[in-house]
Amino acid sequence: MEISTAEGAALAELSGPADGATPPAFLLVLTHGSGGRVATPDVLAVQDAGLRLGAVAALVTQPYRVKGQRAPGNADRQDAAWAEVISALRDDIGADLPLIQGGRSNGARVACRTAQAAGARGVIALAFPLHPPGHPERSRAAELAMAGTDVLVINGRNDPFGVPRRGAGRRLVVLDGETHALSRHPDAVGRAARSWLRKLLG
C-alpha cells in the first residue's frame, strides 16, 4: 500500500488474520531504523506476535527510505509524515481499532514522539537509542517519556547506544547476548511483545 505524505510516498506492507473473516483486534504499525529496512528479525518477531493476537499489522517504509536516503533528516518533518501514514492506515483499516505503534532504533524514537498525537494505546520501542555511542551526556530519555502511554522497551544488554531505565508505564526487557541489532534471539523479542500486548489489550 502506497501512502502519500508531504515528504513523499511511504510504503506499508499489510498482513492480518489468516482467514480474512475474523475482525481485527487492533492495528499494529511498525517501522525501521534510520538506514535500515523493515524486515529485520526483531521487527518481524513483533509483527508475528501481533498477528497471533489478531492484529492487522503494517510494516512501514518511511518516505526518506523510499527515496533511497539513509538519514531521516528533520525530526519534525519525519513526525509529520508519520502522522499522515497513521491517519491513512486508520482510514483504510478502521479508525476505532486500538493502535499500537513502534519501531527499532530511530523508528522507536518516532513512535514515542508521535504516540500522543496519534492516540496510540501503546508503543513498542526496539533498541531505543538512549544516546549516541560514547556520549551518555546526550540522552534521548525525554523522547521516550514523550510517549505518554504504556511503552514496552526491548534492548540488548550490550547495546552501545545505551539501555533506558524503567519508568512509570514502561516495561523494560533487557536481553543478554544482544547488541543494538537485536538479531540473535528474535524468539525472545516475540515472547516479550506477545506477553505485553496480551496484558495491555486484555
C-alpha positions as CSV (number, residue, x, y, z in Angstrom):
1,M,0.0,0.0,0.0
2,E,1.4,3.4,-1.0
3,I,0.6,6.3,1.2
4,S,1.2,9.9,0.1
5,T,2.7,12.3,2.6
6,A,4.2,15.8,2.3
7,E,7.6,14.2,2.4
8,G,6.8,11.8,-0.5
9,A,5.4,8.3,-0.7
10,A,5.6,5.8,2.2
11,L,5.0,2.1,1.7
12,A,3.0,-0.1,4.1
13,E,3.1,-3.9,3.9
14,L,-0.1,-5.2,5.4
15,S,-0.9,-8.5,6.9
16,G,-3.8,-9.7,9.1
17,P,-5.9,-12.6,10.3
18,A,-5.3,-15.6,8.1
19,D,-8.9,-16.4,7.4
20,G,-9.7,-12.9,6.3
21,A,-13.1,-13.1,8.0
22,T,-12.1,-12.6,11.7
23,P,-12.4,-8.9,12.7
24,P,-9.0,-7.5,13.6
25,A,-8.4,-6.9,17.3
26,F,-6.0,-4.0,16.9
27,L,-3.8,-2.1,14.5
28,L,0.0,-2.7,14.8
29,V,2.2,-0.3,12.9
30,L,6.0,-0.9,12.9
31,T,8.9,0.8,11.2
32,H,12.6,0.6,10.6
33,G,15.8,2.2,11.9
34,S,17.4,5.2,10.3
35,G,19.2,3.5,7.5
36,G,17.6,0.1,7.6
37,R,14.7,-1.9,6.3
38,V,11.5,-3.2,8.0
39,A,12.3,-6.9,7.5
40,T,14.7,-7.2,10.5
41,P,14.5,-10.1,12.9
42,D,13.2,-8.1,15.8
43,V,10.5,-6.2,13.9
44,L,9.3,-9.4,12.2
45,A,9.1,-11.1,15.6
46,V,6.9,-8.3,17.0
47,Q,4.8,-8.4,13.8
48,D,4.3,-12.2,14.3
49,A,3.4,-11.7,18.0
50,G,0.7,-9.2,16.9
51,L,-0.7,-11.4,14.2
52,R,-1.1,-14.2,16.7
53,L,-3.2,-12.0,18.8
54,G,-5.4,-10.9,16.0
55,A,-3.8,-7.7,14.8
56,V,-3.7,-6.1,11.4
57,A,0.0,-5.4,11.1
58,A,1.6,-2.7,8.9
59,L,5.3,-2.6,8.2
60,V,6.0,0.9,7.1
61,T,8.9,2.1,5.0
62,Q,9.1,5.8,5.6
63,P,9.4,8.3,2.7
64,Y,13.1,9.1,3.1
65,R,13.9,5.4,2.8
66,V,11.6,5.0,-0.2
67,K,13.7,7.8,-1.8
68,G,16.8,5.8,-1.1
69,Q,18.1,8.2,1.7
70,R,19.8,6.7,4.8
71,A,19.4,9.6,7.1
72,P,15.9,10.6,8.3
73,G,16.5,14.3,8.3
74,N,14.5,16.9,10.2
75,A,12.6,15.2,13.1
76,D,9.5,17.4,12.9
77,R,9.1,16.6,9.2
78,Q,9.6,12.9,9.9
79,D,7.0,13.0,12.6
80,A,4.5,14.9,10.4
81,A,4.9,12.3,7.7
82,W,4.4,9.5,10.2
83,A,1.1,11.2,11.4
84,E,-0.1,11.2,7.8
85,V,0.8,7.5,7.5
86,I,-1.1,6.6,10.7
87,S,-4.1,8.6,9.5
88,A,-4.2,6.9,6.2
89,L,-3.9,3.4,7.8
90,R,-6.7,4.2,10.2
91,D,-8.9,5.4,7.4
92,D,-8.2,2.2,5.5
93,I,-8.3,-0.4,8.3
94,G,-10.5,1.1,11.0
95,A,-10.4,4.3,13.0
96,D,-11.8,2.6,16.1
97,L,-9.2,-0.1,16.4
98,P,-6.7,0.3,19.3
99,L,-3.4,1.5,17.8
100,I,0.0,0.1,18.9
101,Q,2.9,1.7,17.1
102,G,6.6,1.0,17.3
103,G,9.8,0.5,15.5
104,R,13.5,-0.1,16.0
105,S,16.2,2.5,16.9
106,N,15.2,5.7,15.1
107,G,11.8,4.2,14.4
108,A,11.3,3.8,18.1
109,R,12.1,7.4,18.6
110,V,9.5,8.4,16.1
111,A,6.9,6.1,17.7
112,C,7.5,7.6,21.1
113,R,7.5,11.3,19.9
114,T,4.2,10.8,18.0
115,A,2.3,8.5,20.3
116,Q,0.1,11.0,22.0
117,A,-0.8,12.9,18.8
118,A,-1.6,9.5,17.1
119,G,-3.8,8.4,20.1
120,A,-1.7,5.2,20.4
121,R,-2.7,2.8,23.1
122,G,0.9,1.6,23.4
123,V,4.4,1.8,22.0
124,I,6.9,-0.9,21.3
125,A,10.4,0.5,21.3
126,L,13.0,-1.9,19.9
127,A,16.7,-1.0,20.6
128,F,15.8,2.5,21.7
129,P,19.0,4.5,21.2
130,L,19.3,6.3,24.5
131,H,22.3,8.2,23.4
132,P,24.9,8.2,20.6
133,P,27.7,5.7,21.3
134,G,30.2,7.0,23.7
135,H,28.1,10.1,24.6
136,P,25.8,9.3,27.5
137,E,25.5,13.0,28.2
138,R,23.4,13.4,25.1
139,S,20.5,11.5,26.4
140,R,17.3,11.0,24.5
141,A,15.3,9.9,27.6
142,A,13.0,12.8,27.1
143,E,11.8,11.4,23.8
144,L,11.0,8.1,25.4
145,A,8.9,9.9,28.1
146,M,7.0,11.8,25.4
147,A,5.1,8.7,24.6
148,G,2.6,9.5,27.4
149,T,1.2,5.9,27.3
150,D,2.3,2.4,28.0
151,V,5.7,1.5,26.5
152,L,7.5,-1.8,26.0
153,V,11.2,-1.2,25.6
154,I,13.4,-4.1,24.4
155,N,17.1,-3.5,24.3
156,G,20.2,-5.7,24.2
157,R,22.4,-5.6,27.2
158,N,25.5,-4.9,25.1
159,D,23.9,-2.0,23.1
160,P,26.5,0.8,22.6
161,F,23.6,3.2,22.3
162,G,22.7,2.5,26.0
163,V,19.8,1.0,27.8
164,P,16.9,3.1,29.1
165,R,15.8,2.9,32.7
166,R,12.5,1.7,33.9
167,G,9.8,4.3,34.3
168,A,6.1,4.8,35.0
169,G,4.1,2.8,32.5
170,R,7.2,1.5,31.0
171,R,8.1,-2.2,30.7
172,L,11.8,-2.8,30.2
173,V,13.2,-6.1,28.8
174,V,17.0,-6.3,28.5
175,L,18.2,-9.3,26.5
176,D,21.6,-10.9,27.4
177,G,23.9,-11.5,24.4
178,E,22.2,-8.9,22.3
179,T,23.6,-5.7,20.8
180,H,21.8,-2.9,19.0
181,A,20.8,-5.2,16.2
182,L,18.6,-7.4,18.4
183,S,19.1,-10.2,15.8
184,R,20.3,-13.1,17.8
185,H,17.2,-14.1,19.8
186,P,14.1,-12.9,17.9
187,D,12.1,-15.6,19.7
188,A,12.7,-13.8,23.0
189,V,11.7,-10.5,21.4
190,G,8.5,-12.1,20.2
191,R,7.7,-13.6,23.5
192,A,8.2,-10.3,25.3
193,A,6.0,-8.5,22.8
194,R,3.2,-11.1,22.9
195,S,3.1,-11.1,26.7
196,W,3.0,-7.3,27.0
197,L,0.4,-7.0,24.2
198,R,-1.9,-9.6,25.8
199,K,-1.8,-7.8,29.2
200,L,-2.2,-4.4,27.6
201,L,-5.2,-5.2,25.4
202,G,-6.8,-7.8,27.6
